[in-house]
Amino acid sequence: MEPIVRIQPDDLFAFPGLHAAARVGNLLFVSGQVPLGPAGELVGAGDFRTQAEQVFANLGSVLAAGGSGFDQLVKLTAFFVDISRDLPVYREVRDQYITAEHAPASSAVQVAKLFHPAVWLEVEAVAVCGE
């Protein structure tokens, strides 16, 4: 049985009792990334683009810490509080990090709310990584 390696980058806010990712073999399972800065401060209150940029910066940090990258994403799931308003901007920001050539399987889901009322986006992922 493969060991589970829990990953928490130093430059990412750590929620007590959670890890940013778990790696099993060459698969990296990334917890939902939200628009929080390194000290746990909300980034981009009232500004979806800024929130999305922070989410993808956080996602990049976790992927790197797990030995992976945006070009190794297998599955991406995005949770929105207002998908009709925010999906076009999300796609613009996402496309700065993920090329069409390396596009993963993806889902976009609208939810009633996330863990904080000012948070409008959460993104989780599965990626492959080197051994």
C-alpha positions in Angstrom: 0.0 0.0 0.0 1.3 3.4 -1.0 1.9 5.8 1.9 -0.1 9.0 2.1 2.1 12.1 2.2 0.3 15.2 3.5 1.5 18.5 2.0 1.3 22.1 3.5 3.4 24.7 1.7 5.0 27.2 4.0 3.7 30.2 2.0 0.0 29.1 2.3 -2.3 29.7 5.2 -2.8 26.5 7.2 -6.3 25.7 8.5 -6.1 23.7 11.7 -6.8 20.0 11.1 -6.5 20.3 7.3 -3.7 20.0 4.7 -3.4 21.7 1.4 -3.0 18.4 -0.4 -2.4 14.7 0.0 -0.2 12.7 -2.3 -0.5 9.0 -2.9 2.0 7.5 -5.3 2.0 9.8 -8.3 -1.4 11.3 -7.6 -1.8 14.7 -5.8 -5.3 15.5 -4.4 -5.5 19.3 -3.7 -7.9 20.6 -1.1 -10.2 23.4 -2.2 -8.1 26.6 -2.5 -9.7 29.9 -1.6 -8.7 33.6 -1.8 -6.7 33.8 1.4 -3.2 35.3 1.7 -0.4 33.7 3.7 -1.6 35.1 7.0 -5.2 34.0 6.4 -6.4 37.4 5.3 -9.2 37.5 2.6 -7.8 38.8 -0.7 -10.1 40.6 -3.1 -13.3 41.2 -1.0 -15.9 42.3 -3.5 -13.6 41.7 -6.5 -14.0 38.3 -8.2 -11.0 38.7 -10.5 -8.6 39.4 -7.6 -10.1 36.4 -5.7 -9.6 34.1 -8.7 -6.0 35.3 -9.1 -5.3 34.5 -5.5 -7.0 31.1 -5.8 -4.8 30.2 -8.7 -1.6 31.5 -7.1 -2.4 29.3 -4.0 -3.2 26.3 -6.3 0.2 26.8 -8.0 2.0 26.8 -4.7 0.3 23.6 -3.6 1.0 21.9 -7.0 4.7 22.9 -6.8 5.0 21.7 -3.2 3.5 18.3 -4.3 6.0 18.0 -7.2 3.5 18.9 -9.9 2.3 21.8 -12.0 -0.6 23.3 -13.9 0.4 21.2 -17.0 -0.1 18.0 -14.9 -3.7 18.7 -13.8 -6.1 15.8 -14.4 -9.3 17.2 -12.8 -10.3 20.7 -11.8 -13.5 21.6 -9.9 -14.5 25.1 -9.3 -17.3 26.2 -6.9 -19.0 29.6 -7.5 -21.5 31.5 -5.5 -22.7 33.3 -8.7 -21.6 31.3 -11.7 -23.5 33.4 -14.3 -21.7 36.5 -13.1 -18.2 35.1 -12.5 -17.6 32.2 -15.0 -16.3 34.4 -17.8 -13.7 36.1 -15.6 -12.8 32.7 -14.0 -12.0 31.4 -17.5 -9.8 34.4 -18.3 -7.8 33.9 -15.1 -7.7 30.1 -15.4 -6.3 30.5 -19.0 -3.4 32.5 -17.7 -2.3 29.3 -15.8 -3.6 26.5 -17.9 -3.2 26.2 -21.6 -5.8 24.6 -23.9 -3.2 21.9 -24.7 -3.1 20.9 -21.0 -6.7 21.5 -20.1 -7.9 19.0 -17.5 -11.3 17.5 -17.1 -13.3 20.2 -15.4 -16.5 20.9 -13.5 -18.0 24.3 -12.6 -20.6 24.2 -9.8 -22.8 26.9 -8.3 -23.2 26.6 -4.5 -25.4 28.5 -2.1 -22.4 29.7 -0.1 -18.8 28.9 0.8 -17.1 28.9 4.2 -17.2 32.7 4.4 -19.8 35.1 2.8 -17.2 37.2 1.2 -15.5 34.2 -0.5 -16.9 33.8 -4.0 -14.7 31.0 -5.4 -13.1 27.7 -4.3 -11.1 25.4 -6.6 -10.0 21.8 -5.9 -7.8 19.7 -8.1 -6.3 16.3 -8.9 -2.9 16.2 -10.6 -0.1 13.7 -11.4 3.4 14.3 -10.1 6.8 12.9 -10.4 8.1 10.1 -8.2 
